[in-house]
Structures are given as structure tokens and as C-alpha cells.
Amino acid sequence: MYVEIINAEGHPSGVASTLRRLVPDGASVASAVAAIVADVRAAGDAALLRYTRLYDTGGSQPQGLRVTDERLAAAHAQMDPAVAAGIQLALANVGRVARAALREQVKVDFGAHSVTIREAPVGRAAIYVPGGRAPYPSTVVMGVATARAAGVEHVIVCSPPGPDGIINPVILGACVLAGADEVYRMGGAHAIAALAHGTETIAPVDVIVGPGNLYVQEAKRQLSGRVGIDSFAGPSDMLAIVDGAQPLEPLALDMIAQAEHGAGAAVVAVSPDGALLQELMRRLQGDAPETEAICRLVQVPDHEYALELSEAFAPEHLQLLGPLAEQLAPRVTRAGCVFVGTGTAFGDYIAGSNHTLPTSGAARFASGLGPQHFRRVFNEVRISDHSELARAAAPIARAEGFEYHARSMEIRISDNQDQ
């Protein structure tokens, strides 16, 4: 991992933009993704299997798209008991936090009429679980537990198979523990297209969530008009604001941990303390394995500048380490998840917060995966006396040129109905 120290110059938003430009965005693969999506939509299973052979299995013949119940049961039976126990605790913690985020039905009563705010879960939701560098049973946990808490009836998981044509057994075991209804061997943009449009084998879903590479996230973006998505949850990024009172070994390990995600991952540490950054760089260069992650250590004038830089960068993971940095926590408004005095890995696995988080600066407007991504909010309107509302709204309708909107309200005025 290449590490470089830079001095922050100019406005923090400019420094944040410079850091963001180090990582490719979805525009770099947009045309390739569009072609894949169109092909899968037109050719269904045939195109899906062709892309699976090309991109997932490295040319070897794919197995059937759907993982059988027998294969799932066998993977579950073979799980390391310690891994299974950890997954079960993570499922409990993530589910508990997700259920706490559910909202109750609310009725707003105006007297003569009422508006009730209701929610309902989607019918079918898909969780994309990345493959490639490593298996991610933790992503199964984050997606399935949250969908179940939201009340989704049918939860589907897909993950790319390896060259042997199979999905890593630990992912399959996690699917059993989490209670996934269907599991499919497919990955990449072609999997997202199949889930959105449906094929001969795969029924279309209402929502697709989960992290993945640029192709996966760009496919989600392009198909977001057809299905619901969580956010752009692409290559991982983190930013740490740290002061001199913080031991550096835990932070160095936190940064290396995020760099384990490989190409496209960005890890940034920010501090006014130049000597701290020099020592941190020494530790990173000595301990970090070879990855294609991007690492920058940014010396800033003070902690106020550091906070402004973080808000502009809108990190997926924000760590606040040390007394001065931790005092900034109540003022943070733009981050996927904030870790105060602790490391991001706890959120990746077990704390109960969700690890599917907005990346690429999307934390400016998007939220981490929660039950709201699997639920629709709608209103229920009841009116016992239409008179006041109709008389107030009809002139607005006519101002917009919609005469029959006005008449459809006025016909319900009590005096008119008596005629």
C-alpha cells in the first residue's frame, strides 16, 4: 500500500475533492455496464450464464444458477462452530438495531379529515454479496437480518461463484443461519440486471442492496428507476481524525484493515500533529500488506479544519480517535457510520450497526442500509367534510389550468351533494 503525507492547503472542500479524485467512479464503467444490462434483459439466462462464465468462473462451465437446499444444508453442517456462533450473535445484534429503526404508523388528525402515514415492506428483496478477494458472510448478515426486520417476505441472496463454479461454503452457511429464501450463483453487473429484469430462472425483485465493485454499483445506479437500491456502496473508504493522545498501533491496524478491501479502497488519516503522521506512516509502511488501496495522511491546521474536511469528504467510515477528536462527534452530519474511540472492524461484523454504507461521498445525501430501504412509506387519506378543503384548493387547481381537478373537489362540498 502506497502511503503519502500531504499538507492541507486551501479550503477543506478542495482537499476533499482532491482525495476523491484518486479513486475511479462509476462513470468509468458506465458504457460497459449498460451493454451488459441490455444483453441480460434481452437474452435472459443465456446471457447471464455467458457473463458468469466470462467474469466469474474464468471460462469454466457454471453450475446451475440456483443453489439447492441440499447444498445449503451441507455447507451449514460443515461450518466452523466458532464462525457460526459469531454469525448468530451478529444476526441478533444487527436485527435488534434494525428493528429499533422501524417507525410506527402515525395519524395526523385535522378534525374534518385525517392523513395516516403508513409503511409496508416490499415483497421481494435481493442481497448482493461480493466475491473475489474473500468471502463475505458478514454481508449476508447485514442484508438478510435487516430485510427480515423490515418484514420482507422473500429474501434472495446472490454471490459470484469462483473458478470451481461454487460459492464459498461459509457464505452458504450464513445464508442458512440468516434464513435466506433463495441463493443464486451469479455476480457482477449481469447479476444486478437479472435481479432487476428477471430471467427464465430468476423472478425480478423490488429492491437490490449490498456492496460491490464499480460494475455492480453502476448497474444498481442504472437500474434504480426499475428497482429500489440502498446507495452507491462501492469500494470501501475511511477517514480518521486523530490527535496526539491516541495510541497509533490500533489506528494503523484499522487503516490496514480497510485497505484489505483492495483496489479502489481509500484510507485517510487527518491530524494537526505532523510528528504523529510521520510515525503513523512508518507503521503503515512496515506492517501493511501489498494492496492496491490508496492511503493519504493529511496534516491540517487544527481540528476545526479536520471536521470541515471530513464533512466535505463524507466518508463511509469516520473514526474519531483521541479526546479532542472525539469531542467533534455531535457535530458530524456527513458520514456513513461514526466510530468514536473505537475501530471500524466492529461495525463491519458485530456491533449491530450496518456495514453496507454509502461510499464515494454519497454520505452527503444517503444513509447506511436500514429497514427503510425495504419499506415503502405512503399516506392514507380520509375526509369526513370536504367543504373547507375543496373551497381552498379549487382556485389552485384552476390557476394550474386543471378545471376538472377543481370540479372533482367541488362536487364533494356538502351543499352540492345535497342538490
GULO-258339 format. One record per residue (C-alpha): y, x, z; residue in three letters; residue number from 1. Coordinates in steps of 0.02 Angstrom, whole numbers. Example, Ala and Ser with C-alpha at 12.3 -4.5 7.8 and 13.67 -1.06 7.14 Angstrom:
<rs>
[[-225, 615, 390], "ALA", 1] [[-53, 684, 357], "SER", 2] 
</rs>
This chain:
<rs>
[[0, 0, 0], "MET", 1] [[166, 74, -54], "TYR", 2] [[295, 68, 87], "VAL", 3] [[481, 95, 65], "GLU", 4] [[630, 87, 183], "ILE", 5] [[789, 11, 112], "ILE", 6] [[962, -13, 187], "ASN", 7] [[1030, -188, 175], "ALA", 8] [[1192, -190, 78], "GLU", 9] [[1299, -339, 34], "GLY", 10] [[1265, -519, 76], "HIS", 11] [[1093, -558, 153], "PRO", 12] [[1055, -683, 14], "SER", 13] [[1071, -544, -114], "GLY", 14] [[949, -435, -18], "VAL", 15] [[828, -582, -6], "ALA", 16] [[838, -610, -194], "SER", 17] [[802, -426, -225], "THR", 18] [[647, -437, -115], "LEU", 19] [[587, -595, -202], "ARG", 20] [[604, -517, -374], "ARG", 21] [[473, -388, -327], "LEU", 22] [[339, -523, -338], "VAL", 23] [[293, -614, -501], "PRO", 24] [[320, -802, -504], "ASP", 25] [[233, -946, -590], "GLY", 26] [[341, -934, -746], "ALA", 27] [[246, -777, -796], "SER", 28] [[85, -877, -824], "VAL", 29] [[157, -1048, -870], "ALA", 30] [[108, -1049, -1054], "SER", 31] [[-70, -989, -1020], "ALA", 32] [[-93, -1122, -886], "VAL", 33] [[-26, -1259, -999], "ALA", 34] [[-156, -1215, -1131], "ALA", 35] [[-298, -1219, -1004], "ILE", 36] [[-242, -1386, -933], "VAL", 37] [[-231, -1464, -1106], "ALA", 38] [[-403, -1397, -1154], "ASP", 39] [[-489, -1464, -998], "VAL", 40] [[-403, -1632, -1018], "ARG", 41] [[-466, -1646, -1197], "ALA", 42] [[-640, -1570, -1182], "ALA", 43] [[-689, -1608, -1002], "GLY", 44] [[-846, -1525, -934], "ASP", 45] [[-870, -1417, -1089], "ALA", 46] [[-701, -1333, -1068], "ALA", 47] [[-721, -1323, -880], "LEU", 48] [[-888, -1231, -894], "LEU", 49] [[-819, -1118, -1030], "ARG", 50] [[-674, -1063, -920], "TYR", 51] [[-790, -1046, -770], "THR", 52] [[-898, -926, -871], "ARG", 53] [[-745, -831, -933], "LEU", 54] [[-644, -816, -772], "TYR", 55] [[-763, -848, -626], "ASP", 56] [[-938, -786, -664], "THR", 57] [[-889, -642, -777], "GLY", 58] [[-988, -704, -926], "GLY", 59] [[-1147, -758, -838], "SER", 60] [[-1208, -938, -856], "GLN", 61] [[-1129, -1051, -723], "PRO", 62] [[-1239, -1157, -613], "GLN", 63] [[-1212, -1345, -602], "GLY", 64] [[-1034, -1393, -558], "LEU", 65] [[-1079, -1490, -401], "ARG", 66] [[-1164, -1404, -254], "VAL", 67] [[-1316, -1502, -200], "THR", 68] [[-1341, -1570, -25], "ASP", 69] [[-1495, -1458, -8], "GLU", 70] [[-1394, -1302, -48], "ARG", 71] [[-1259, -1353, 76], "LEU", 72] [[-1389, -1383, 213], "ALA", 73] [[-1470, -1214, 180], "ALA", 74] [[-1303, -1124, 193], "ALA", 75] [[-1263, -1215, 355], "HIS", 76] [[-1432, -1167, 429], "ALA", 77] [[-1403, -984, 386], "GLN", 78] [[-1231, -970, 468], "MET", 79] [[-1197, -838, 598], "ASP", 80] [[-1186, -938, 761], "PRO", 81] [[-1026, -847, 812], "ALA", 82] [[-943, -890, 646], "VAL", 83] [[-999, -1072, 661], "ALA", 84] [[-932, -1083, 839], "ALA", 85] [[-765, -1011, 785], "GLY", 86] [[-753, -1134, 641], "ILE", 87] [[-793, -1280, 755], "GLN", 88] [[-653, -1230, 876], "LEU", 89] [[-533, -1206, 731], "ALA", 90] [[-578, -1379, 664], "LEU", 91] [[-543, -1456, 834], "ALA", 92] [[-376, -1365, 853], "ASN", 93] [[-314, -1400, 676], "VAL", 94] [[-367, -1581, 687], "GLY", 95] [[-279, -1604, 853], "ARG", 96] [[-115, -1534, 787], "VAL", 97] [[-129, -1638, 628], "ALA", 98] [[-161, -1799, 725], "ARG", 99] [[-7, -1763, 831], "ALA", 100] [[97, -1764, 672], "ALA", 101] [[43, -1940, 621], "LEU", 102] [[179, -2071, 631], "ARG", 103] [[162, -2246, 700], "GLU", 104] [[212, -2399, 600], "GLN", 105] [[395, -2442, 633], "VAL", 106] [[478, -2611, 610], "LYS", 107] [[667, -2621, 586], "VAL", 108] [[720, -2797, 632], "ASP", 109] [[887, -2864, 565], "PHE", 110] [[862, -3040, 630], "GLY", 111] [[855, -3137, 467], "ALA", 112] [[747, -3005, 386], "HIS", 113] [[643, -2852, 429], "SER", 114] [[584, -2692, 348], "VAL", 115] [[424, -2615, 412], "THR", 116] [[388, -2432, 374], "ILE", 117] [[203, -2413, 343], "ARG", 118] [[88, -2270, 295], "GLU", 119] [[-80, -2267, 209], "ALA", 120] [[-194, -2122, 164], "PRO", 121] [[-236, -2079, -16], "VAL", 122] [[-413, -2120, -72], "GLY", 123] [[-473, -1951, -138], "ARG", 124] [[-405, -1779, -95], "ALA", 125] [[-460, -1606, -153], "ALA", 126] [[-450, -1442, -58], "ILE", 127] [[-442, -1285, -165], "TYR", 128] [[-523, -1138, -77], "VAL", 129] [[-485, -968, -156], "PRO", 130] [[-623, -845, -202], "GLY", 131] [[-610, -672, -274], "GLY", 132] [[-572, -539, -145], "ARG", 133] [[-653, -629, 1], "ALA", 134] [[-723, -799, 56], "PRO", 135] [[-602, -914, 146], "TYR", 136] [[-695, -1034, 260], "PRO", 137] [[-533, -1047, 359], "SER", 138] [[-453, -1135, 210], "THR", 139] [[-593, -1263, 214], "VAL", 140] [[-547, -1294, 396], "VAL", 141] [[-361, -1310, 362], "MET", 142] [[-382, -1431, 218], "GLY", 143] [[-527, -1541, 268], "VAL", 144] [[-479, -1560, 451], "ALA", 145] [[-301, -1611, 403], "THR", 146] [[-360, -1733, 269], "ALA", 147] [[-481, -1814, 390], "ARG", 148] [[-345, -1829, 523], "ALA", 149] [[-237, -1915, 392], "ALA", 150] [[-376, -2043, 361], "GLY", 151] [[-431, -1989, 186], "VAL", 152] [[-598, -2070, 145], "GLU", 153] [[-661, -1949, 12], "HIS", 154] [[-626, -1762, 33], "VAL", 155] [[-678, -1641, -105], "ILE", 156] [[-686, -1451, -96], "VAL", 157] [[-691, -1332, -242], "CYS", 158] [[-704, -1143, -244], "SER", 159] [[-737, -1018, -384], "PRO", 160] [[-915, -952, -396], "PRO", 161] [[-948, -765, -405], "GLY", 162] [[-1039, -670, -543], "PRO", 163] [[-1204, -736, -473], "ASP", 164] [[-1143, -913, -504], "GLY", 165] [[-1139, -965, -321], "ILE", 166] [[-1005, -998, -191], "ILE", 167] [[-1011, -886, -39], "ASN", 168] [[-1128, -970, 88], "PRO", 169] [[-1003, -958, 230], "VAL", 170] [[-885, -1071, 131], "ILE", 171] [[-1027, -1195, 102], "LEU", 172] [[-1072, -1191, 287], "GLY", 173] [[-891, -1227, 332], "ALA", 174] [[-892, -1375, 212], "CYS", 175] [[-1040, -1447, 307], "VAL", 176] [[-958, -1420, 477], "LEU", 177] [[-794, -1495, 416], "ALA", 178] [[-879, -1645, 335], "GLY", 179] [[-828, -1623, 153], "ALA", 180] [[-899, -1760, 41], "ASP", 181] [[-917, -1660, -121], "GLU", 182] [[-914, -1474, -160], "VAL", 183] [[-889, -1402, -334], "TYR", 184] [[-916, -1228, -408], "ARG", 185] [[-754, -1201, -503], "MET", 186] [[-590, -1110, -481], "GLY", 187] [[-428, -1064, -565], "GLY", 188] [[-312, -1173, -667], "ALA", 189] [[-463, -1255, -750], "HIS", 190] [[-521, -1323, -582], "ALA", 191] [[-349, -1397, -546], "ILE", 192] [[-347, -1478, -719], "ALA", 193] [[-520, -1553, -691], "ALA", 194] [[-472, -1624, -522], "LEU", 195] [[-312, -1699, -590], "ALA", 196] [[-377, -1773, -753], "HIS", 197] [[-561, -1794, -712], "GLY", 198] [[-709, -1746, -821], "THR", 199] [[-881, -1819, -855], "GLU", 200] [[-940, -1746, -688], "THR", 201] [[-784, -1748, -581], "ILE", 202] [[-687, -1904, -535], "ALA", 203] [[-499, -1875, -528], "PRO", 204] [[-415, -1858, -359], "VAL", 205] [[-248, -1917, -290], "ASP", 206] [[-194, -1756, -203], "VAL", 207] [[-235, -1571, -226], "ILE", 208] [[-192, -1446, -89], "VAL", 209] [[-231, -1267, -46], "GLY", 210] [[-179, -1088, -78], "PRO", 211] [[-224, -987, -232], "GLY", 212] [[-165, -862, -361], "ASN", 213] [[-20, -888, -481], "LEU", 214] [[-129, -981, -607], "TYR", 215] [[-189, -1105, -476], "VAL", 216] [[-15, -1137, -408], "GLN", 217] [[65, -1151, -580], "GLU", 218] [[-70, -1277, -628], "ALA", 219] [[-30, -1378, -472], "LYS", 220] [[154, -1373, -517], "ARG", 221] [[125, -1429, -696], "GLN", 222] [[13, -1571, -640], "LEU", 223] [[120, -1627, -494], "SER", 224] [[179, -1778, -593], "GLY", 225] [[-1, -1838, -605], "ARG", 226] [[-66, -1793, -431], "VAL", 227] [[13, -1755, -265], "GLY", 228] [[19, -1573, -210], "ILE", 229] [[64, -1485, -50], "ASP", 230] [[183, -1349, -111], "SER", 231] [[182, -1185, -205], "PHE", 232] [[56, -1097, -92], "ALA", 233] [[30, -938, -190], "GLY", 234] [[16, -755, -143], "PRO", 235] [[50, -728, 42], "SER", 236] [[213, -664, 114], "ASP", 237] [[280, -624, 286], "MET", 238] [[441, -563, 363], "LEU", 239] [[456, -491, 537], "ALA", 240] [[616, -471, 635], "ILE", 241] [[585, -339, 768], "VAL", 242] [[686, -249, 900], "ASP", 243] [[658, -85, 988], "GLY", 244] [[574, -161, 1141], "ALA", 245] [[421, -209, 1037], "GLN", 246] [[263, -100, 1028], "PRO", 247] [[235, -57, 846], "LEU", 248] [[45, -48, 835], "GLU", 249] [[21, -239, 839], "PRO", 250] [[157, -262, 709], "LEU", 251] [[82, -129, 595], "ALA", 252] [[-86, -219, 605], "LEU", 253] [[-2, -387, 570], "ASP", 254] [[78, -317, 413], "MET", 255] [[-82, -234, 354], "ILE", 256] [[-174, -397, 387], "ALA", 257] [[-60, -493, 269], "GLN", 258] [[-72, -352, 142], "ALA", 259] [[-260, -381, 140], "GLU", 260] [[-225, -529, 27], "HIS", 261] [[-193, -403, -111], "GLY", 262] [[-92, -417, -271], "ALA", 263] [[66, -519, -254], "GLY", 264] [[69, -515, -64], "ALA", 265] [[236, -462, 9], "ALA", 266] [[261, -396, 185], "VAL", 267] [[434, -360, 253], "VAL", 268] [[496, -296, 421], "ALA", 269] [[680, -307, 467], "VAL", 270] [[767, -217, 609], "SER", 271] [[934, -138, 654], "PRO", 272] [[836, 9, 727], "ASP", 273] [[813, 144, 595], "GLY", 274] [[702, 253, 706], "ALA", 275] [[587, 103, 735], "LEU", 276] [[570, 76, 547], "LEU", 277] [[532, 260, 518], "GLN", 278] [[394, 255, 648], "GLU", 279] [[327, 92, 577], "LEU", 280] [[320, 169, 403], "MET", 281] [[222, 316, 471], "ARG", 282] [[94, 200, 550], "ARG", 283] [[79, 94, 394], "LEU", 284] [[55, 242, 280], "GLN", 285] [[-75, 313, 396], "GLY", 286] [[-178, 156, 426], "ASP", 287] [[-155, 39, 279], "ALA", 288] [[-298, 23, 155], "PRO", 289] [[-261, 32, -31], "GLU", 290] [[-198, -137, -90], "THR", 291] [[-76, -199, -221], "GLU", 292] [[32, -281, -89], "ALA", 293] [[218, -246, -83], "ILE", 294] [[293, -181, 79], "CYS", 295] [[476, -155, 119], "ARG", 296] [[558, -106, 283], "LEU", 297] [[739, -161, 287], "VAL", 298] [[870, -86, 402], "GLN", 299] [[1005, -215, 441], "VAL", 300] [[1168, -203, 539], "PRO", 301] [[1115, -322, 678], "ASP", 302] [[1003, -468, 723], "HIS", 303] [[1127, -596, 656], "GLU", 304] [[1113, -516, 484], "TYR", 305] [[923, -513, 506], "ALA", 306] [[919, -700, 538], "LEU", 307] [[1030, -737, 389], "GLU", 308] [[918, -629, 280], "LEU", 309] [[764, -721, 342], "SER", 310] [[842, -891, 309], "GLU", 311] [[881, -838, 130], "ALA", 312] [[708, -762, 104], "PHE", 313] [[623, -918, 178], "ALA", 314] [[460, -829, 222], "PRO", 315] [[289, -907, 226], "GLU", 316] [[260, -821, 394], "HIS", 317] [[404, -770, 506], "LEU", 318] [[370, -659, 655], "GLN", 319] [[498, -634, 793], "LEU", 320] [[449, -485, 899], "LEU", 321] [[544, -419, 1049], "GLY", 322] [[666, -507, 1168], "PRO", 323] [[818, -506, 1053], "LEU", 324] [[720, -563, 902], "ALA", 325] [[628, -699, 997], "GLU", 326] [[794, -775, 1053], "GLN", 327] [[826, -819, 870], "LEU", 328] [[681, -943, 864], "ALA", 329] [[780, -1104, 900], "PRO", 330] [[898, -1062, 755], "ARG", 331] [[764, -1039, 623], "VAL", 332] [[763, -1178, 493], "THR", 333] [[677, -1098, 342], "ARG", 334] [[502, -1034, 369], "ALA", 335] [[326, -1097, 336], "GLY", 336] [[273, -1056, 514], "CYS", 337] [[361, -957, 652], "VAL", 338] [[264, -840, 766], "PHE", 339] [[362, -797, 923], "VAL", 340] [[299, -642, 1011], "GLY", 341] [[129, -651, 927], "THR", 342] [[38, -616, 763], "GLY", 343] [[13, -719, 606], "THR", 344] [[-177, -700, 608], "ALA", 345] [[-191, -826, 749], "PHE", 346] [[-109, -956, 637], "GLY", 347] [[-223, -906, 493], "ASP", 348] [[-377, -953, 593], "TYR", 349] [[-375, -1033, 762], "ILE", 350] [[-207, -1082, 842], "ALA", 351] [[-207, -1256, 765], "GLY", 352] [[-56, -1230, 652], "SER", 353] [[-99, -1239, 468], "ASN", 354] [[-114, -1082, 362], "HIS", 355] [[-81, -1171, 197], "THR", 356] [[105, -1138, 192], "LEU", 357] [[245, -1135, 61], "PRO", 358] [[267, -965, -20], "THR", 359] [[388, -888, -146], "SER", 360] [[536, -951, -44], "GLY", 361] [[480, -1133, -54], "ALA", 362] [[502, -1148, 134], "ALA", 363] [[684, -1189, 92], "ARG", 364] [[625, -1365, 48], "PHE", 365] [[436, -1378, 75], "ALA", 366] [[327, -1392, 229], "SER", 367] [[160, -1321, 282], "GLY", 368] [[7, -1428, 249], "LEU", 369] [[2, -1579, 363], "GLY", 370] [[-59, -1759, 364], "PRO", 371] [[98, -1813, 271], "GLN", 372] [[29, -1730, 114], "HIS", 373] [[-117, -1851, 116], "PHE", 374] [[-22, -2009, 160], "ARG", 375] [[96, -2123, 66], "ARG", 376] [[246, -2199, 151], "VAL", 377] [[301, -2371, 93], "PHE", 378] [[403, -2517, 155], "ASN", 379] [[354, -2697, 187], "GLU", 380] [[500, -2820, 171], "VAL", 381] [[505, -2996, 246], "ARG", 382] [[659, -3108, 233], "ILE", 383] [[674, -3273, 325], "SER", 384] [[853, -3314, 271], "ASP", 385] [[909, -3240, 103], "HIS", 386] [[1087, -3305, 103], "SER", 387] [[1187, -3162, 177], "GLU", 388] [[1091, -3027, 83], "LEU", 389] [[1099, -3119, -83], "ALA", 390] [[1286, -3151, -73], "ARG", 391] [[1316, -2967, -31], "ALA", 392] [[1201, -2895, -163], "ALA", 393] [[1232, -3008, -314], "ALA", 394] [[1404, -2932, -353], "PRO", 395] [[1325, -2759, -351], "ILE", 396] [[1191, -2814, -473], "ALA", 397] [[1321, -2888, -590], "ARG", 398] [[1426, -2729, -578], "ALA", 399] [[1272, -2637, -642], "GLU", 400] [[1253, -2761, -783], "GLY", 401] [[1095, -2844, -716], "PHE", 402] [[1134, -3030, -718], "GLU", 403] [[957, -3085, -685], "TYR", 404] [[940, -2972, -534], "HIS", 405] [[1088, -3067, -464], "ALA", 406] [[1016, -3237, -508], "ARG", 407] [[845, -3195, -436], "SER", 408] [[928, -3164, -268], "MET", 409] [[1050, -3309, -275], "GLU", 410] [[913, -3435, -313], "ILE", 411] [[844, -3398, -140], "ARG", 412] [[1005, -3441, -48], "ILE", 413] [[964, -3584, 70], "SER", 414] [[1091, -3706, -6], "ASP", 415] [[1024, -3676, -181], "ASN", 416] [[844, -3701, -129], "GLN", 417] [[889, -3872, -59], "ASP", 418] [[952, -3932, -229], "GLN", 419] 
</rs>
